């Protein structure tokens, strides 16, 4: 039998932040970390949905130490406010889970293409603003969620915001490649510290991520087809969250690890996962890092 949530070591005394914790993978990740004793911060964009998720978690785990805080990764002012208002001098674990997939073209509050802005730039800024507190912890980790679909496209460093052309799936893939390049570069830049920067992907997990874009555009047929795929082909969110939980807590995880389901990267117990060779490029990581600092205005210490 493979690694399951029962293998998560005791998290008592640790403070963790999980972005996008109101549903799906984020909710399961937050719940299981709280179940093991972590003081868990649910960082959610929608206050009402976040409140419902928090109430549900407290019902499931009445003794858990949890709190709800508002975070909109599509608005850098919200990211800065979240980091400034988060209490405590140290942070043990940041799970960059929130994400968008295959949406029609849109822009964040700061003018970035929505998928790149939320999936990468928002988390880049958040991690940078919290890095001092992470480095103050005894055994800190940053886990960033990517996707097997990153293999569809490398980043376009000259067109990060898809201003020349836009394809929803390629934009998603590029944002997920950016997640892996960010992890690679963060791991390089924190050599000699205790921080572990790792990445994970859920395989094909049943969440609302797949259907949101089609629903936004009123493409009912596509929405029904994607929903059917969630029922027939996908593994449940409880299984899809295991790679992130493994990356966040297992003692064997090393910097720049990429964890996913073992069976064809699709489903099953978590383990080391294949990644496209361009996601390990030092040169690409440096270029993306410099562009991300310039776009967000967040310079890492």
PyMOL commands that set and color helices and strands:
alter all, ss='L'
color gray80, all
select helices_A, chain A and resi 5-7+24-35+47-60+76-85+114-135+148-152+168-189+209-217+220-232+237-240+242-249+277-280+282-296
alter helices_A, ss='H'
color red, helices_A
select strands_A, chain A and resi 15-19+39-44+66-70+93-96+141-145+196-200+258-263+267-272
alter strands_A, ss='S'
color yellow, strands_A
deselect
rebuild
show_as cartoon
